Amino acid sequence: MDSEGRSASFNRQAFHDYDILERFEAGLVLTGTEIKSIRSGRADLRGSFAKSEQGELWLHGMHIAPYEHGGRYNQDPKRPRKLLLRRDQIKEIRAKLEQKGLAVVPIKLYVKRGWAKVELGLARGKKKYDKRRDIIDRALEREAQRAVRQRV
């Protein structure tokens, strides 16, 4: 990450399972022990998704490990967390979610100027044959790069 934000967690599985159509940056409502745990790199985005509930977006399934010195102040590691977006962004995302086959998945979790941010992707699920095609394309790209390096 650049000097402005440090990457805490990256969701590589999202790129394997989905085609990312559009990206958004959102803040997160967290407790003190959760942000400390994120800063120490103990968050996992795999299997998480955003869901619209009562005009707000909530992030479900993200795991933030309990802070080791948190004691009774630690929260449930898998609890839903509210996403902070502008009202017009929420309306835009909700309108796009109503289309069949679209989902909002977190791509990256990072700390920017002291605040926890999550990069969300509006995504369409890949079929099994799409995933296989991507694997083949990556292998062909690697072969081409090797051939170019050997020529030089």
PATORBA-651294 format. One record per residue: residue in three letters; x, y, z of N, C-alpha, C in turn. Coordinates in pm, whole numbers, plus 50000, padded with zeros to 5 digits. Layout:
residues N
@res:ALA, n.east:X, n.north:Y, n.up:Z, ca.east:X, ca.north:Y, ca.up:Z, c.east:X, c.north:Y, c.up:Z
...
end
This chain:
residues 152
@res:MET, n.east:50085, n.north:49882, n.up:50000, ca.east:50000, ca.north:50000, ca.up:50000, c.east:50089, c.north:50123, c.up:50000
@res:ASP, n.east:50036, n.north:50236, n.up:49966, ca.east:50114, ca.north:50359, ca.up:49964, c.east:50129, c.north:50414, c.up:50106
@res:SER, n.east:50194, n.north:50529, n.up:50118, ca.east:50220, ca.north:50586, ca.up:50250, c.east:50092, c.north:50634, c.up:50317
@res:GLU, n.east:49986, n.north:50651, n.up:50240, ca.east:49861, ca.north:50702, ca.up:50296, c.east:49782, c.north:50595, c.up:50370
@res:GLY, n.east:49792, n.north:50468, n.up:50328, ca.east:49714, ca.north:50363, ca.up:50393, c.east:49789, c.north:50232, c.up:50394
@res:ARG, n.east:49780, n.north:50160, n.up:50506, ca.east:49846, ca.north:50030, ca.up:50518, c.east:49744, c.north:49920, c.up:50499
@res:SER, n.east:49775, n.north:49824, n.up:50414, ca.east:49684, ca.north:49713, ca.up:50390, c.east:49683, c.north:49620, c.up:50510
@res:ALA, n.east:49566, n.north:49590, n.up:50562, ca.east:49553, ca.north:49500, ca.up:50675, c.east:49508, c.north:49361, c.up:50630
@res:SER, n.east:49423, n.north:49355, n.up:50527, ca.east:49373, ca.north:49227, ca.up:50479, c.east:49330, c.north:49243, c.up:50333
@res:PHE, n.east:49353, n.north:49138, n.up:50255, ca.east:49319, ca.north:49139, ca.up:50113, c.east:49241, c.north:49013, c.up:50083
@res:ASN, n.east:49132, n.north:49024, n.up:50008, ca.east:49043, ca.north:48913, ca.up:49978, c.east:49073, c.north:48860, c.up:49837
@res:ARG, n.east:49171, n.north:48771, n.up:49826, ca.east:49206, ca.north:48716, ca.up:49695, c.east:49096, c.north:48626, c.up:49640
@res:GLN, n.east:49021, n.north:48563, n.up:49729, ca.east:48915, ca.north:48472, ca.up:49687, c.east:48806, c.north:48546, c.up:49611
@res:ALA, n.east:48787, n.north:48674, n.up:49640, ca.east:48685, ca.north:48753, ca.up:49569, c.east:48714, c.north:48759, c.up:49420
@res:PHE, n.east:48841, n.north:48771, n.up:49383, ca.east:48877, ca.north:48777, ca.up:49242, c.east:48864, c.north:48641, c.up:49175
@res:HIS, n.east:48873, n.north:48534, n.up:49253, ca.east:48856, ca.north:48400, ca.up:49199, c.east:48708, c.north:48368, c.up:49177
@res:ASP, n.east:48623, n.north:48412, n.up:49269, ca.east:48482, ca.north:48376, ca.up:49264, c.east:48394, c.north:48476, c.up:49190
@res:TYR, n.east:48442, n.north:48601, n.up:49172, ca.east:48360, ca.north:48707, ca.up:49115, c.east:48433, c.north:48787, c.up:49009
@res:ASP, n.east:48355, n.north:48846, n.up:48918, ca.east:48404, ca.north:48950, ca.up:48829, c.east:48369, c.north:49082, c.up:48896
@res:ILE, n.east:48470, n.north:49163, n.up:48927, ca.east:48447, ca.north:49290, ca.up:48995, c.east:48412, c.north:49394, c.up:48889
@res:LEU, n.east:48292, n.north:49451, n.up:48899, ca.east:48243, ca.north:49547, ca.up:48800, c.east:48271, c.north:49691, c.up:48840
@res:GLU, n.east:48261, n.north:49721, n.up:48969, ca.east:48277, ca.north:49858, ca.up:49017, c.east:48330, c.north:49853, c.up:49160
@res:ARG, n.east:48404, n.north:49957, n.up:49202, ca.east:48462, ca.north:49960, ca.up:49336, c.east:48417, c.north:50083, c.up:49414
@res:PHE, n.east:48404, n.north:50065, n.up:49545, ca.east:48366, ca.north:50173, ca.up:49636, c.east:48456, c.north:50167, c.up:49759
@res:GLU, n.east:48479, n.north:50281, n.up:49823, ca.east:48549, ca.north:50284, ca.up:49950, c.east:48450, c.north:50321, c.up:50058
@res:ALA, n.east:48451, n.north:50245, n.up:50168, ca.east:48358, ca.north:50271, ca.up:50278, c.east:48431, c.north:50266, c.up:50410
@res:GLY, n.east:48381, n.north:50341, n.up:50506, ca.east:48432, ca.north:50334, ca.up:50642, c.east:48360, c.north:50223, c.up:50717
@res:LEU, n.east:48411, n.north:50188, n.up:50834, ca.east:48352, ca.north:50083, ca.up:50916, c.east:48325, c.north:50136, c.up:51056
@res:VAL, n.east:48214, n.north:50095, n.up:51116, ca.east:48188, ca.north:50127, ca.up:51256, c.east:48247, c.north:50013, c.up:51338
@res:LEU, n.east:48350, n.north:50044, n.up:51418, ca.east:48422, ca.north:49944, ca.up:51496, c.east:48434, c.north:49987, c.up:51641
@res:THR, n.east:48469, n.north:49891, n.up:51726, ca.east:48501, ca.north:49924, ca.up:51865, c.east:48653, c.north:49939, c.up:51876
@res:GLY, n.east:48700, n.north:49985, n.up:51990, ca.east:48843, ca.north:50009, ca.up:52011, c.east:48927, c.north:49884, c.up:51998
@res:THR, n.east:48878, n.north:49772, n.up:52051, ca.east:48957, ca.north:49649, ca.up:52044, c.east:48961, c.north:49595, c.up:51901
@res:GLU, n.east:48855, n.north:49620, n.up:51824, ca.east:48854, ca.north:49572, ca.up:51685, c.east:48956, c.north:49646, c.up:51600
@res:ILE, n.east:48967, n.north:49778, n.up:51615, ca.east:49063, ca.north:49853, ca.up:51534, c.east:49206, c.north:49814, c.up:51572
@res:LYS, n.east:49229, n.north:49785, n.up:51699, ca.east:49362, ca.north:49742, ca.up:51742, c.east:49397, c.north:49607, c.up:51679
@res:SER, n.east:49298, n.north:49519, n.up:51672, ca.east:49318, ca.north:49389, ca.up:51611, c.east:49343, c.north:49402, c.up:51460
@res:ILE, n.east:49271, n.north:49493, n.up:51394, ca.east:49292, ca.north:49516, ca.up:51251, c.east:49431, c.north:49571, c.up:51225
@res:ARG, n.east:49475, n.north:49666, n.up:51309, ca.east:49609, ca.north:49724, ca.up:51292, c.east:49719, c.north:49619, c.up:51309
@res:SER, n.east:49692, n.north:49516, n.up:51389, ca.east:49791, ca.north:49410, ca.up:51404, c.east:49775, c.north:49302, c.up:51297
@res:GLY, n.east:49685, n.north:49324, n.up:51200, ca.east:49671, ca.north:49234, ca.up:51085, c.east:49591, c.north:49109, c.up:51112
@res:ARG, n.east:49498, n.north:49113, n.up:51204, ca.east:49424, ca.north:48993, ca.up:51243, c.east:49279, c.north:48998, c.up:51197
@res:ALA, n.east:49259, n.north:49030, n.up:51070, ca.east:49124, ca.north:49034, ca.up:51013, c.east:49121, c.north:48944, c.up:50889
@res:ASP, n.east:49006, n.north:48885, n.up:50863, ca.east:48991, ca.north:48795, ca.up:50749, c.east:48862, c.north:48831, c.up:50674
@res:LEU, n.east:48873, n.north:48857, n.up:50544, ca.east:48759, ca.north:48897, ca.up:50462, c.east:48695, c.north:48782, c.up:50385
@res:ARG, n.east:48757, n.north:48665, n.up:50384, ca.east:48705, ca.north:48553, ca.up:50305, c.east:48563, c.north:48517, c.up:50347
@res:GLY, n.east:48478, n.north:48502, n.up:50249, ca.east:48340, ca.north:48461, ca.up:50273, c.east:48249, c.north:48572, c.up:50321
@res:SER, n.east:48299, n.north:48695, n.up:50327, ca.east:48214, ca.north:48804, ca.up:50376, c.east:48145, c.north:48874, c.up:50259
@res:PHE, n.east:48037, n.north:48946, n.up:50292, ca.east:47958, ca.north:49014, ca.up:50191, c.east:47885, c.north:49130, c.up:50256
@res:ALA, n.east:47842, n.north:49225, n.up:50176, ca.east:47764, ca.north:49339, ca.up:50225, c.east:47618, c.north:49317, c.up:50190
@res:LYS, n.east:47532, n.north:49359, n.up:50280, ca.east:47388, ca.north:49340, ca.up:50263, c.east:47316, c.north:49468, c.up:50302
@res:SER, n.east:47213, n.north:49503, n.up:50226, ca.east:47135, ca.north:49623, ca.up:50254, c.east:47024, c.north:49588, c.up:50352
@res:GLU, n.east:47020, n.north:49663, n.up:50463, ca.east:46916, ca.north:49643, ca.up:50564, c.east:46867, c.north:49778, c.up:50612
@res:GLN, n.east:46739, n.north:49807, n.up:50595, ca.east:46674, ca.north:49929, ca.up:50643, c.east:46747, c.north:50056, c.up:50598
@res:GLY, n.east:46785, n.north:50061, n.up:50473, ca.east:46848, ca.north:50180, ca.up:50417, c.east:46995, c.north:50195, c.up:50451
@res:GLU, n.east:47057, n.north:50094, n.up:50511, ca.east:47198, ca.north:50098, ca.up:50545, c.east:47265, c.north:49974, c.up:50487
@res:LEU, n.east:47397, n.north:49981, n.up:50472, ca.east:47474, ca.north:49864, ca.up:50427, c.east:47548, c.north:49807, c.up:50547
@res:TRP, n.east:47544, n.north:49674, n.up:50560, ca.east:47610, ca.north:49604, ca.up:50669, c.east:47703, c.north:49499, c.up:50611
@res:LEU, n.east:47819, n.north:49483, n.up:50671, ca.east:47917, ca.north:49384, ca.up:50629, c.east:47902, c.north:49261, c.up:50717
@res:HIS, n.east:47867, n.north:49148, n.up:50656, ca.east:47845, ca.north:49022, ca.up:50728, c.east:47959, c.north:48926, c.up:50699
@res:GLY, n.east:47995, n.north:48847, n.up:50799, ca.east:48090, ca.north:48738, ca.up:50778, c.east:48236, c.north:48775, c.up:50787
@res:MET, n.east:48270, n.north:48902, n.up:50809, ca.east:48411, ca.north:48939, ca.up:50825, c.east:48456, c.north:48897, c.up:50964
@res:HIS, n.east:48570, n.north:48834, n.up:50973, ca.east:48622, ca.north:48787, ca.up:51101, c.east:48733, c.north:48881, c.up:51147
@res:ILE, n.east:48714, n.north:48939, n.up:51265, ca.east:48820, ca.north:49017, ca.up:51329, c.east:48853, c.north:48944, c.up:51458
@res:ALA, n.east:48974, n.north:48892, n.up:51467, ca.east:49014, ca.north:48813, ca.up:51584, c.east:49008, c.north:48899, c.up:51710
@res:PRO, n.east:48971, n.north:48841, n.up:51823, ca.east:48968, ca.north:48918, ca.up:51948, c.east:49108, c.north:48972, c.up:51980
@res:TYR, n.east:49112, n.north:49094, n.up:52028, ca.east:49239, ca.north:49157, ca.up:52067, c.east:49289, c.north:49088, c.up:52194
@res:GLU, n.east:49417, n.north:49049, n.up:52196, ca.east:49468, ca.north:48968, ca.up:52306, c.east:49462, c.north:49038, c.up:52442
@res:HIS, n.east:49466, n.north:49173, n.up:52444, ca.east:49460, ca.north:49245, ca.up:52570, c.east:49323, c.north:49310, c.up:52591
@res:GLY, n.east:49223, n.north:49267, n.up:52514, ca.east:49091, ca.north:49330, ca.up:52518, c.east:49005, c.north:49289, c.up:52635
@res:GLY, n.east:49023, n.north:49167, n.up:52684, ca.east:48943, ca.north:49119, ca.up:52796, c.east:48795, c.north:49122, c.up:52767
@res:ARG, n.east:48719, n.north:49181, n.up:52857, ca.east:48573, ca.north:49183, ca.up:52843, c.east:48525, c.north:49281, c.up:52736
@res:TYR, n.east:48613, n.north:49365, n.up:52683, ca.east:48574, ca.north:49463, ca.up:52582, c.east:48574, c.north:49405, c.up:52440
@res:ASN, n.east:48622, n.north:49282, n.up:52424, ca.east:48621, ca.north:49219, ca.up:52293, c.east:48478, c.north:49190, c.up:52248
@res:GLN, n.east:48454, n.north:49208, n.up:52120, ca.east:48323, ca.north:49182, ca.up:52060, c.east:48323, c.north:49044, c.up:51994
@res:ASP, n.east:48206, n.north:49001, n.up:51949, ca.east:48194, ca.north:48878, ca.up:51872, c.east:48273, c.north:48894, c.up:51743
@res:PRO, n.east:48366, n.north:48803, n.up:51711, ca.east:48452, ca.north:48819, ca.up:51593, c.east:48376, c.north:48824, c.up:51460
@res:LYS, n.east:48258, n.north:48763, n.up:51452, ca.east:48184, ca.north:48756, ca.up:51325, c.east:48062, c.north:48847, c.up:51321
@res:ARG, n.east:48049, n.north:48941, n.up:51415, ca.east:47929, ca.north:49024, ca.up:51420, c.east:47917, c.north:49111, c.up:51295
@res:PRO, n.east:47794, n.north:49145, n.up:51253, ca.east:47778, ca.north:49237, ca.up:51139, c.east:47829, c.north:49376, c.up:51176
@res:ARG, n.east:47893, n.north:49442, n.up:51079, ca.east:47948, ca.north:49576, ca.up:51103, c.east:47890, c.north:49673, c.up:51002
@res:LYS, n.east:47850, n.north:49790, n.up:51051, ca.east:47788, ca.north:49891, ca.up:50967, c.east:47892, c.north:49955, c.up:50877
@res:LEU, n.east:47856, n.north:49973, n.up:50750, ca.east:47941, ca.north:50041, ca.up:50653, c.east:47901, c.north:50187, c.up:50642
@res:LEU, n.east:47998, n.north:50274, n.up:50636, ca.east:47973, ca.north:50417, ca.up:50628, c.east:47994, c.north:50466, c.up:50486
@res:LEU, n.east:47885, n.north:50503, n.up:50422, ca.east:47886, ca.north:50555, ca.up:50285, c.east:47792, c.north:50674, c.up:50279
@res:ARG, n.east:47808, n.north:50755, n.up:50176, ca.east:47713, ca.north:50864, ca.up:50155, c.east:47579, c.north:50807, c.up:50111
@res:ARG, n.east:47472, n.north:50879, n.up:50140, ca.east:47337, ca.north:50832, ca.up:50110, c.east:47320, c.north:50802, c.up:49961
@res:ASP, n.east:47375, n.north:50887, n.up:49875, ca.east:47361, ca.north:50864, ca.up:49731, c.east:47436, c.north:50738, c.up:49687
@res:GLN, n.east:47549, n.north:50709, n.up:49752, ca.east:47622, ca.north:50586, ca.up:49719, c.east:47541, c.north:50463, c.up:49761
@res:ILE, n.east:47479, n.north:50470, n.up:49877, ca.east:47398, ca.north:50357, ca.up:49925, c.east:47281, c.north:50333, c.up:49830
@res:LYS, n.east:47215, n.north:50441, n.up:49787, ca.east:47103, ca.north:50426, ca.up:49692, c.east:47150, c.north:50363, c.up:49561
@res:GLU, n.east:47266, n.north:50407, n.up:49512, ca.east:47321, ca.north:50354, ca.up:49387, c.east:47351, c.north:50206, c.up:49402
@res:ILE, n.east:47414, n.north:50168, n.up:49511, ca.east:47449, ca.north:50027, ca.up:49534, c.east:47323, c.north:49943, c.up:49548
@res:ARG, n.east:47224, n.north:49992, n.up:49625, ca.east:47100, ca.north:49917, ca.up:49643, c.east:47028, c.north:49895, c.up:49510
@res:ALA, n.east:47028, n.north:49997, n.up:49423, ca.east:46964, ca.north:49983, ca.up:49293, c.east:47034, c.north:49877, c.up:49209
@res:LYS, n.east:47165, n.north:49874, n.up:49216, ca.east:47241, ca.north:49774, ca.up:49139, c.east:47228, c.north:49634, c.up:49197
@res:LEU, n.east:47211, n.north:49626, n.up:49330, ca.east:47196, ca.north:49494, ca.up:49394, c.east:47065, c.north:49428, c.up:49355
@res:GLU, n.east:46966, n.north:49506, n.up:49317, ca.east:46838, ca.north:49449, ca.up:49278, c.east:46847, c.north:49374, c.up:49145
@res:GLN, n.east:46952, n.north:49401, n.up:49068, ca.east:46974, ca.north:49324, ca.up:48946, c.east:47012, c.north:49182, c.up:48986
@res:LYS, n.east:46965, n.north:49088, n.up:48911, ca.east:46991, ca.north:48948, ca.up:48944, c.east:47140, c.north:48914, c.up:48925
@res:GLY, n.east:47195, n.north:48845, n.up:49022, ca.east:47330, ca.north:48795, ca.up:49011, c.east:47439, c.north:48889, c.up:49058
@res:LEU, n.east:47405, n.north:49004, n.up:49114, ca.east:47507, ca.north:49096, ca.up:49163, c.east:47518, c.north:49088, c.up:49315
@res:ALA, n.east:47638, n.north:49110, n.up:49366, ca.east:47663, ca.north:49108, ca.up:49509, c.east:47768, c.north:49215, c.up:49541
@res:VAL, n.east:47775, n.north:49253, n.up:49667, ca.east:47879, ca.north:49346, ca.up:49711, c.east:47972, c.north:49267, c.up:49802
@res:VAL, n.east:48099, n.north:49258, n.up:49763, ca.east:48198, ca.north:49183, ca.up:49839, c.east:48314, c.north:49274, c.up:49877
@res:PRO, n.east:48370, n.north:49254, n.up:49996, ca.east:48488, ca.north:49334, ca.up:50033, c.east:48612, c.north:49280, c.up:49962
@res:ILE, n.east:48693, n.north:49373, n.up:49913, ca.east:48814, ca.north:49336, ca.up:49842, c.east:48937, c.north:49355, c.up:49930
@res:LYS, n.east:48940, n.north:49468, n.up:50001, ca.east:49058, ca.north:49503, ca.up:50078, c.east:49016, c.north:49578, c.up:50203
@res:LEU, n.east:49084, n.north:49550, n.up:50313, ca.east:49064, ca.north:49620, ca.up:50440, c.east:49195, c.north:49688, c.up:50474
@res:TYR, n.east:49190, n.north:49818, n.up:50506, ca.east:49314, ca.north:49890, ca.up:50535, c.east:49286, c.north:50006, c.up:50629
@res:VAL, n.east:49393, n.north:50063, n.up:50682, ca.east:49384, ca.north:50179, ca.up:50770, c.east:49436, c.north:50299, c.up:50692
@res:LYS, n.east:49354, n.north:50404, n.up:50685, ca.east:49389, ca.north:50524, ca.up:50609, c.east:49371, c.north:50645, c.up:50700
@res:ARG, n.east:49478, n.north:50715, n.up:50726, ca.east:49477, ca.north:50831, ca.up:50815, c.east:49415, c.north:50800, c.up:50950
@res:GLY, n.east:49441, n.north:50681, n.up:51001, ca.east:49391, ca.north:50641, ca.up:51132, c.east:49253, c.north:50579, c.up:51132
@res:TRP, n.east:49185, n.north:50576, n.up:51018, ca.east:49050, ca.north:50521, ca.up:51009, c.east:49051, c.north:50389, c.up:50931
@res:ALA, n.east:48973, n.north:50293, n.up:50977, ca.east:48960, ca.north:50166, ca.up:50906, c.east:48870, c.north:50186, c.up:50785
@res:LYS, n.east:48916, n.north:50143, n.up:50670, ca.east:48839, ca.north:50152, ca.up:50546, c.east:48833, c.north:50015, c.up:50482
@res:VAL, n.east:48726, n.north:49994, n.up:50408, ca.east:48713, ca.north:49870, ca.up:50333, c.east:48681, c.north:49907, c.up:50188
@res:GLU, n.east:48750, n.north:49842, n.up:50095, ca.east:48721, ca.north:49861, ca.up:49954, c.east:48621, c.north:49754, c.up:49914
@res:LEU, n.east:48505, n.north:49798, n.up:49868, ca.east:48398, ca.north:49707, ca.up:49829, c.east:48394, c.north:49695, c.up:49677
@res:GLY, n.east:48356, n.north:49580, n.up:49631, ca.east:48341, ca.north:49559, ca.up:49487, c.east:48201, c.north:49513, c.up:49454
@res:LEU, n.east:48138, n.north:49579, n.up:49359, ca.east:48011, ca.north:49532, ca.up:49305, c.east:48048, c.north:49420, c.up:49209
@res:ALA, n.east:48000, n.north:49300, n.up:49235, ca.east:48052, ca.north:49183, ca.up:49166, c.east:47942, c.north:49094, c.up:49112
@res:ARG, n.east:47976, n.north:49023, n.up:49005, ca.east:47890, ca.north:48921, ca.up:48947, c.east:47963, c.north:48788, c.up:48963
@res:GLY, n.east:47893, n.north:48687, n.up:49010, ca.east:47953, ca.north:48556, ca.up:49034, c.east:48001, c.north:48491, c.up:48906
@res:LYS, n.east:48115, n.north:48424, n.up:48916, ca.east:48169, ca.north:48351, ca.up:48800, c.east:48115, c.north:48209, c.up:48799
@res:LYS, n.east:48100, n.north:48155, n.up:48681, ca.east:48065, ca.north:48015, ca.up:48664, c.east:48193, c.north:47932, c.up:48672
@res:LYS, n.east:48177, n.north:47802, n.up:48689, ca.east:48295, ca.north:47716, ca.up:48703, c.east:48384, c.north:47722, c.up:48579
@res:TYR, n.east:48323, n.north:47727, n.up:48460, ca.east:48403, ca.north:47731, ca.up:48338, c.east:48476, c.north:47864, c.up:48323
@res:ASP, n.east:48420, n.north:47974, n.up:48379, ca.east:48490, ca.north:48103, ca.up:48377, c.east:48616, c.north:48096, c.up:48462
@res:LYS, n.east:48606, n.north:48029, n.up:48577, ca.east:48721, ca.north:48016, ca.up:48666, c.east:48831, c.north:47936, c.up:48598
@res:ARG, n.east:48791, n.north:47827, n.up:48530, ca.east:48890, ca.north:47745, ca.up:48459, c.east:48956, c.north:47825, c.up:48348
@res:ARG, n.east:48878, n.north:47905, n.up:48277, ca.east:48931, ca.north:47989, ca.up:48168, c.east:49034, c.north:48089, c.up:48223
@res:ASP, n.east:49006, n.north:48148, n.up:48339, ca.east:49099, ca.north:48241, ca.up:48401, c.east:49231, c.north:48173, c.up:48436
@res:ILE, n.east:49223, n.north:48051, n.up:48488, ca.east:49344, ca.north:47977, ca.up:48524, c.east:49427, c.north:47949, c.up:48399
@res:ILE, n.east:49362, n.north:47907, n.up:48291, ca.east:49432, ca.north:47880, ca.up:48165, c.east:49495, c.north:48008, c.up:48111
@res:ASP, n.east:49420, n.north:48119, n.up:48115, ca.east:49473, ca.north:48246, ca.up:48065, c.east:49596, c.north:48291, c.up:48143
@res:ARG, n.east:49592, n.north:48274, n.up:48276, ca.east:49708, ca.north:48312, ca.up:48358, c.east:49830, c.north:48226, c.up:48324
@res:ALA, n.east:49807, n.north:48095, n.up:48302, ca.east:49917, ca.north:48007, ca.up:48267, c.east:49978, c.north:48046, c.up:48132
@res:LEU, n.east:49893, n.north:48079, n.up:48034, ca.east:49943, ca.north:48122, ca.up:47903, c.east:50021, c.north:48253, c.up:47913
@res:GLU, n.east:49972, n.north:48344, n.up:47997, ca.east:50041, ca.north:48472, ca.up:48018, c.east:50180, c.north:48451, c.up:48079
@res:ARG, n.east:50188, n.north:48359, n.up:48177, ca.east:50319, ca.north:48328, ca.up:48238, c.east:50415, c.north:48270, c.up:48135
@res:GLU, n.east:50365, n.north:48179, n.up:48051, ca.east:50449, ca.north:48119, ca.up:47947, c.east:50501, c.north:48226, c.up:47852
@res:ALA, n.east:50415, n.north:48319, n.up:47813, ca.east:50456, ca.north:48427, ca.up:47723, c.east:50562, c.north:48514, c.up:47789
@res:GLN, n.east:50547, n.north:48544, n.up:47917, ca.east:50646, ca.north:48625, ca.up:47988, c.east:50780, c.north:48553, c.up:47997
@res:ARG, n.east:50776, n.north:48423, n.up:48022, ca.east:50900, ca.north:48344, ca.up:48026, c.east:50970, c.north:48346, c.up:47891
@res:ALA, n.east:50895, n.north:48330, n.up:47783, ca.east:50953, ca.north:48330, ca.up:47649, c.east:51017, c.north:48465, c.up:47618
@res:VAL, n.east:50952, n.north:48574, n.up:47658, ca.east:51008, ca.north:48707, ca.up:47634, c.east:51137, c.north:48725, c.up:47713
@res:ARG, n.east:51139, n.north:48681, n.up:47838, ca.east:51259, ca.north:48694, ca.up:47921, c.east:51375, c.north:48612, c.up:47867
@res:GLN, n.east:51347, n.north:48493, n.up:47810, ca.east:51454, ca.north:48408, ca.up:47758, c.east:51514, c.north:48465, c.up:47630
@res:ARG, n.east:51434, n.north:48538, n.up:47553, ca.east:51485, ca.north:48599, ca.up:47430, c.east:51582, c.north:48711, c.up:47456
@res:VAL, n.east:51556, n.north:48787, n.up:47560, ca.east:51637, ca.north:48906, ca.up:47590, c.east:51768, c.north:48872, c.up:47648
end
